[in-house]
Amino acid sequence: MTPFADYLFQLRRARGLRQHEVAARLGLGAAYISALEAARKEPPSTAQVMRIASALALSEAESDELVRTAELSRSRLDIPNDASKEEYVLAHQFVTRLGTLSPRMVAVIGLLLQMNEADEKSNRQLMRELVREDSM
């Protein structure tokens, strides 16, 4: 399940609405809402996400989060033109492993991506701790 599908489901359920009720508010079929919540369809455009937010009477914060999760859930990503050859290879390696990464691997990769090059001493300490924990 994608972040968008999960969040849309949570928002709809929190409001006690059925899929067909949300669909009717949008002038769409219930199958469309079902497909969005099951991640069988790509998240819609930002304009359509905002229509969904309006149909669910979301707060500004909830609307912003729904837009954010839609962006996170898009299956096609653009690699910047100025990415290095190594970054292209890394992106390909990562994509081919999606669906097989353990929660621990995802957490470690997330930490690595958050590392600030300026804080090299802390980075080395964090890596030592991660390696130590992994060997236990």
Disulfide bonds with the S-S distance in Angstrom:
none
